[in-house]
Amino acid sequence: MSRPTSLGVILGTRLSDDGQSSPDGTGDVAVQPVDPELKKPSLFRVVLMNDDFTPMEFVVHILEQFFAMNREKATQVMLAVHTQGKGVCGVYTKDIAETKAALVNDYSRENQHPLMCEVEELDD
């Protein structure tokens, strides 16, 4: 008996690893392919935290540079950071959110600003 090239239903014969029938012919085996269950990845917010030292124009620059915001949207988020203590820059999958936050934090340090960017998981 030759080994099947794709998964299907096999009844009545158990096959060994080499594709041959088992010598004792014991057991009925049914094999059916199953599609894996897929779920959407968890999402995370990238959040800028307010501080008393980073200039507002630098925050706007960060939002334009790293989050592709236009000047008007960047100004709105900067004002939210300033008045509410933090502002959401965007929502991404975990890897992208963590990368963006790290890039912003590194860039802020390189420019001698204490601006902090954090990642928060969205509640489902």
The 8 nearest C-alpha neighbors of each residue, nearest first, counted from 0:
[[1, 19, 2, 20, 18, 3, 14, 17],
 [0, 2, 18, 3, 19, 4, 17, 20],
 [1, 3, 18, 4, 0, 19, 17, 14],
 [4, 2, 5, 1, 6, 18, 7, 0],
 [5, 3, 2, 6, 1, 7, 18, 8],
 [6, 4, 3, 7, 2, 32, 8, 31],
 [7, 5, 32, 31, 4, 30, 8, 3],
 [6, 8, 31, 30, 5, 9, 32, 3],
 [7, 9, 30, 29, 31, 10, 6, 28],
 [10, 8, 29, 30, 28, 7, 11, 12],
 [11, 9, 28, 29, 27, 12, 8, 13],
 [10, 12, 27, 28, 9, 13, 26, 24],
 [13, 11, 10, 27, 24, 20, 14, 28],
 [12, 14, 21, 20, 28, 26, 27, 24],
 [15, 13, 20, 19, 18, 21, 12, 16],
 [14, 16, 18, 17, 19, 21, 20, 13],
 [17, 15, 18, 14, 19, 2, 20, 21],
 [16, 18, 15, 19, 14, 2, 20, 1],
 [19, 17, 2, 15, 14, 16, 1, 20],
 [20, 18, 14, 15, 17, 0, 21, 1],
 [21, 19, 14, 13, 15, 22, 12, 18],
 [20, 22, 24, 23, 14, 13, 15, 19],
 [23, 21, 24, 20, 25, 19, 13, 15],
 [22, 24, 25, 21, 20, 26, 13, 12],
 [25, 23, 21, 22, 12, 13, 26, 20],
 [26, 24, 23, 13, 27, 12, 21, 22],
 [27, 25, 28, 13, 24, 12, 11, 23],
 [26, 28, 11, 10, 12, 13, 29, 25],
 [29, 27, 10, 13, 9, 26, 30, 11],
 [28, 30, 9, 8, 10, 31, 27, 7],
 [31, 29, 8, 7, 9, 28, 32, 6],
 [30, 32, 7, 8, 33, 29, 6, 9],
 [31, 33, 6, 34, 30, 7, 8, 5],
 [34, 32, 35, 31, 36, 30, 6, 7],
 [33, 35, 36, 32, 37, 31, 6, 38],
 [36, 34, 37, 33, 32, 38, 31, 39],
 [35, 37, 34, 38, 33, 39, 32, 40],
 [38, 36, 35, 39, 34, 40, 33, 41],
 [39, 37, 40, 36, 41, 35, 42, 34],
 [38, 40, 41, 37, 42, 92, 36, 123],
 [41, 39, 38, 42, 92, 93, 37, 91],
 [42, 40, 92, 39, 43, 93, 121, 120],
 [41, 43, 92, 91, 121, 120, 93, 40],
 [42, 44, 120, 121, 91, 119, 90, 93],
 [45, 43, 90, 119, 118, 89, 46, 120],
 [44, 46, 118, 88, 89, 117, 96, 87],
 [45, 47, 87, 117, 86, 116, 88, 44],
 [48, 46, 116, 86, 85, 115, 117, 87],
 [49, 47, 85, 115, 84, 116, 80, 46],
 [50, 48, 84, 80, 85, 81, 47, 51],
 [49, 51, 52, 53, 114, 48, 113, 81],
 [52, 50, 53, 49, 54, 81, 113, 114],
 [51, 53, 50, 54, 113, 112, 114, 49],
 [54, 52, 112, 114, 51, 50, 55, 113],
 [55, 53, 57, 56, 52, 58, 51, 112],
 [54, 56, 58, 57, 59, 53, 77, 81],
 [55, 57, 59, 58, 54, 60, 53, 77],
 [56, 58, 60, 54, 59, 55, 61, 53],
 [57, 59, 61, 55, 60, 56, 77, 62],
 [60, 58, 56, 62, 73, 57, 61, 74],
 [59, 61, 57, 63, 58, 62, 64, 56],
 [62, 60, 58, 64, 59, 63, 65, 57],
 [63, 61, 66, 59, 73, 60, 64, 65],
 [62, 64, 68, 67, 60, 61, 66, 65],
 [63, 65, 61, 62, 67, 60, 66, 68],
 [66, 64, 62, 61, 67, 63, 99, 103],
 [65, 67, 62, 68, 63, 64, 88, 89],
 [68, 66, 63, 64, 65, 69, 62, 73],
 [69, 67, 63, 66, 73, 72, 62, 70],
 [68, 70, 72, 71, 73, 63, 67, 62],
 [69, 71, 73, 72, 74, 68, 63, 59],
 [70, 72, 74, 73, 69, 75, 68, 76],
 [71, 73, 75, 74, 69, 70, 68, 76],
 [74, 72, 70, 76, 59, 75, 62, 71],
 [73, 75, 77, 71, 72, 76, 59, 70],
 [76, 74, 72, 78, 73, 77, 79, 71],
 [75, 77, 79, 73, 78, 74, 86, 80],
 [78, 76, 74, 80, 79, 75, 73, 59],
 [79, 77, 81, 75, 80, 76, 82, 74],
 [80, 78, 76, 82, 83, 86, 81, 77],
 [79, 81, 85, 86, 84, 77, 78, 49],
 [80, 82, 78, 79, 84, 49, 83, 77],
 [83, 81, 79, 80, 84, 78, 85, 49],
 [84, 82, 79, 80, 85, 81, 86, 78],
 [85, 83, 49, 80, 81, 82, 48, 86],
 [86, 84, 80, 48, 47, 49, 83, 46],
 [85, 87, 80, 47, 79, 46, 76, 88],
 [86, 88, 46, 89, 45, 44, 47, 85],
 [89, 87, 45, 46, 86, 66, 47, 62],
 [90, 88, 45, 87, 44, 91, 66, 46],
 [89, 91, 44, 43, 45, 42, 92, 96],
 [92, 90, 96, 43, 42, 95, 93, 44],
 [91, 93, 42, 95, 94, 43, 96, 41],
 [92, 94, 96, 95, 43, 97, 42, 91],
 [95, 93, 97, 96, 92, 98, 91, 99],
 [94, 96, 98, 97, 93, 92, 91, 99],
 [97, 95, 93, 99, 91, 98, 94, 45],
 [98, 96, 100, 94, 95, 99, 93, 101],
 [97, 99, 95, 101, 96, 100, 94, 102],
 [98, 100, 102, 96, 101, 97, 95, 103],
 [101, 99, 97, 116, 103, 98, 102, 117],
 [100, 102, 104, 98, 99, 103, 105, 97],
 [101, 103, 99, 105, 100, 104, 106, 98],
 [102, 104, 106, 100, 101, 105, 107, 99],
 [105, 103, 101, 107, 106, 102, 115, 116],
 [104, 106, 102, 108, 107, 103, 101, 109],
 [105, 107, 109, 103, 108, 104, 102, 110],
 [106, 108, 112, 104, 110, 105, 109, 114],
 [109, 107, 111, 105, 110, 106, 112, 104],
 [110, 108, 106, 107, 111, 105, 112, 104],
 [109, 111, 107, 108, 112, 106, 105, 113],
 [112, 110, 108, 109, 107, 113, 106, 53],
 [113, 111, 107, 114, 108, 53, 110, 52],
 [112, 114, 115, 53, 107, 108, 111, 52],
 [115, 113, 112, 107, 53, 50, 116, 48],
 [116, 114, 48, 104, 47, 113, 117, 49],
 [115, 117, 47, 100, 46, 104, 48, 103],
 [118, 116, 46, 45, 100, 47, 115, 119],
 [117, 119, 45, 44, 46, 43, 97, 96],
 [120, 118, 44, 43, 121, 45, 117, 46],
 [121, 119, 43, 44, 42, 122, 118, 41],
 [122, 120, 43, 42, 123, 119, 44, 41],
 [121, 123, 120, 42, 43, 41, 119, 44],
 [122, 121, 41, 42, 120, 43, 40, 39]]
